[in-house]
């Protein structure tokens, strides 16, 4: 897809920014990460949790909008997980941005910046909507236009869409969150989950997550599959919003090159 020179430094510099990252020691499946560090995202990023503050288990997912495995989890697993664990007060869920390696990072950045601009009540709606339509827009020869059309359906005006993509501070926050995940937590790819600090990587089923979560719950709170969990547009689905979103404020320098989504689901090393 083609991004013209009116687009932002966010989109122009994303690929170059990945080249400056040198991940530290990679975390293995099951490794424990300091929960205090996990709960303090870098760069001033604000989490938008789902679930009770008193939930006995906290799960953080690092995800990328261009990652097909993340989309599969969001579309096919998360609705049942949300109904069984988040809506019942067992798990508090946090979704964190992870820009993938190469040029796909520009698209990840744009979508997460749109979600953040939408605010806490619509943050998850924006991400879920782009996941539900990923198979369509990621193949579009005019990807920028496809992303913008979805933003319109979510309530963004064209002017607001342009303004969000020019948010330098917003982009820098995403870079800081990514660098922290790679360098401090040893994250290798998306999706990666941290369940009370335990590293769980890959596209997991509800049952696989239940095997990790249930031993951490009070007695009698183990997983019971919801009867309608896998119905179309179940638990976690959201309809597009009708009203407009507040635009971001920061301006940015013109961008340069064309960018296209990468195929790998792992950050650049």
C-alpha positions in Angstrom: 0.0 0.0 0.0 1.0 3.6 -0.5 1.3 6.3 2.1 1.9 9.7 0.5 4.1 12.5 1.8 1.2 14.1 3.6 1.2 11.2 6.0 3.1 11.3 9.3 6.5 10.7 10.7 4.8 8.0 12.6 4.3 6.1 9.4 7.6 7.1 7.9 9.8 6.3 10.8 8.3 3.1 12.0 10.4 0.7 10.0 13.6 2.6 10.8 12.7 2.6 14.5 12.7 -1.2 14.6 16.3 -1.3 13.4 17.5 0.4 16.5 16.0 -2.2 18.9 18.4 -4.9 20.3 16.3 -7.3 22.4 17.9 -8.7 25.6 17.6 -12.2 26.8 14.5 -13.9 25.4 11.9 -15.2 27.9 11.0 -18.8 27.7 7.4 -20.2 28.0 6.6 -20.2 31.7 9.2 -17.7 32.8 8.1 -15.4 35.6 8.4 -11.6 35.1 8.3 -9.1 37.9 4.6 -8.1 38.2 5.5 -4.7 39.5 7.4 -4.0 36.3 4.7 -5.5 34.2 2.1 -3.2 35.8 4.2 -0.1 35.1 4.2 0.3 31.3 6.9 2.6 29.9 6.5 5.9 28.1 3.4 7.0 29.9 1.2 4.4 28.3 -2.2 4.2 30.0 -3.9 0.8 30.2 -7.6 0.3 29.7 -8.5 -2.7 31.8 -11.5 -5.0 31.4 -12.8 -6.7 34.5 -13.0 -6.1 38.2 -10.3 -4.3 40.1 -10.7 -7.0 42.7 -10.2 -9.9 40.3 -7.8 -12.5 41.8 -5.9 -12.9 38.5 -4.4 -10.3 36.1 -3.7 -11.2 32.5 -1.8 -8.9 30.1 -1.8 -9.5 26.4 0.7 -7.9 24.1 -0.8 -7.8 20.7 -0.3 -6.5 17.2 -3.2 -5.5 14.9 -1.4 -6.8 11.8 -0.7 -10.2 13.5 -3.0 -12.9 12.1 -2.6 -15.0 15.3 -3.7 -12.0 17.4 -6.7 -11.6 15.2 -7.6 -15.3 15.5 -7.4 -15.0 19.3 -9.5 -11.8 19.4 -12.2 -13.2 17.0 -12.4 -16.8 18.0 -11.2 -17.2 21.6 -11.6 -13.9 23.4 -15.4 -13.7 23.4 -15.6 -17.1 25.3 -12.7 -16.1 27.5 -14.3 -12.8 28.3 -17.6 -14.3 29.2 -16.1 -17.0 31.4 -13.3 -15.1 33.2 -13.6 -11.3 32.8 -17.3 -10.8 33.0 -17.4 -13.1 36.1 -14.8 -11.1 38.0 -12.1 -13.8 37.9 -9.6 -12.0 35.6 -8.6 -8.4 35.1 -7.5 -8.1 31.4 -5.1 -5.5 30.0 -4.4 -5.2 26.2 -0.9 -3.7 25.4 0.4 -2.6 22.0 3.3 -4.3 20.4 4.4 -2.9 17.1 5.7 -5.8 14.9 9.0 -5.8 13.1 9.5 -4.2 9.8 7.0 -2.1 7.9 3.9 -3.6 9.6 4.8 -1.6 12.7 3.5 1.5 11.0 0.1 0.0 10.7 0.1 -1.4 14.2 1.0 2.1 15.4 -1.8 3.8 13.5 -4.5 1.4 14.8 -3.4 1.6 18.4 -3.2 5.4 18.1 -6.7 5.5 16.8 -7.8 3.2 19.7 -6.2 5.4 22.3 -7.7 8.6 20.7 -11.1 6.9 21.0 -10.8 6.9 24.8 -11.2 4.3 27.5 -14.8 3.4 26.7 -14.0 2.6 23.0 -10.4 1.5 23.1 -11.2 -2.2 22.9 -14.0 -1.6 20.3 -11.5 0.0 17.9 -9.0 -2.8 18.2 -11.7 -5.5 17.9 -13.2 -3.9 14.8 -9.8 -3.9 13.0 -9.3 -7.5 14.0 -12.7 -8.5 12.7 -11.9 -6.8 9.4 -8.2 -7.7 9.2 -8.6 -10.2 6.4 -10.1 -7.5 4.2 -7.9 -4.5 4.8 -4.6 -6.2 5.1 -5.0 -7.4 1.5 -6.2 -4.1 0.1 -4.0 -2.5 -2.6 -5.1 0.8 -1.0 -4.5 -0.1 2.6 -4.5 3.4 3.9 -7.9 4.1 2.4 -9.2 0.8 3.8 -8.0 1.7 7.3 -9.5 5.2 7.0 -12.9 3.8 5.9 -13.0 1.6 9.0 -12.1 4.7 11.1 -15.1 6.5 9.5 -17.4 3.6 10.5 -16.0 4.0 14.1 -17.0 7.7 14.1 -13.7 9.4 13.1 -14.0 12.2 10.7 -11.3 12.4 8.0 -9.7 15.3 9.7 -9.6 13.4 13.0 -8.0 10.4 11.3 -5.3 12.6 9.8 -4.7 14.3 13.1 -4.3 11.1 15.1 -1.7 9.9 12.6 0.3 13.0 13.3 0.5 12.4 17.1 4.3 12.2 17.7 3.8 11.7 21.5 1.4 8.9 20.8 3.8 7.1 18.6 6.7 7.6 21.0 4.6 5.9 23.7 4.2 2.9 21.5 7.9 2.7 20.9 8.6 2.9 24.6 6.1 0.1 25.4 7.6 -2.1 22.6 11.2 -1.5 23.8 10.2 -2.3 27.4 8.5 -5.6 26.3 11.4 -6.7 24.1 14.3 -5.6 26.4 12.9 -6.0 29.9 10.4 -8.8 29.6 12.1 -10.8 26.8 9.0 -10.9 24.6 9.6 -12.7 21.3 6.3 -12.3 19.4 2.6 -11.8 19.4 0.4 -12.7 21.0 2.2 -13.0 24.3 0.3 -13.3 27.6 1.4 -12.6 31.2 -0.8 -14.4 33.7 0.1 -13.0 37.1 3.6 -12.6 35.7 3.9 -16.0 34.0 4.9 -15.8 30.3 2.5 -17.6 28.0 3.1 -17.2 24.3 1.2 -18.1 21.1 -2.4 -18.3 20.0 -4.0 -20.1 23.0 -7.4 -21.7 23.4 -9.7 -20.9 26.3 -8.9 -24.3 27.7 -5.2 -23.7 27.6 -5.6 -20.4 29.3 -7.9 -22.0 31.9 -5.2 -24.5 32.7 -3.0 -21.6 33.7 -5.6 -19.5 35.4 -7.7 -22.0 37.3 -5.0 -23.0 39.8 -4.7 -19.3 40.8 -8.4 -18.9 41.5 -10.2 -19.4 44.8 -11.7 -22.8 45.3 -14.8 -23.5 43.2 -14.1 -20.9 40.5 -12.7 -23.1 37.7 -13.6 -22.7 34.0 -17.0 -23.7 32.8 -17.5 -23.2 29.0 -20.4 -20.8 28.3 -23.2 -22.5 26.4 -23.2 -19.8 23.6 -19.6 -18.9 23.8 -18.8 -19.5 20.2 -21.9 -17.9 18.7 -21.1 -15.3 16.0 -20.3 -11.9 17.6 -20.5 -13.4 21.0 -19.3 -11.8 24.3 -16.6 -9.5 23.1 -18.1 -8.2 19.9 -18.9 -4.5 19.5 -20.8 -2.5 17.0 -19.2 0.5 15.3 -19.7 3.7 17.1 -21.8 6.5 15.5 -20.5 9.6 17.0 -17.2 11.3 16.4 -14.0 10.8 18.4 -12.0 13.6 19.9 -8.9 14.3 17.7 -5.3 14.1 19.0 -3.6 17.4 19.3 0.1 17.1 18.2 1.2 17.9 14.7 3.9 16.1 12.9 6.4 16.4 10.0 5.6 14.9 6.5 6.2 11.3 5.9 8.0 9.6 3.1 7.9 6.0 1.9 5.3 3.4 1.0 4.8 0.7 3.6 3.2 -2.7 3.6 2.3 -5.3 6.3 4.9 -7.9 7.1 4.1 -11.6 7.1 5.9 -12.6 10.4 4.1 -12.2 13.7 7.3 -11.6 15.7 9.0 -8.3 16.4 12.3 -7.6 14.6 15.3 -8.6 16.5 
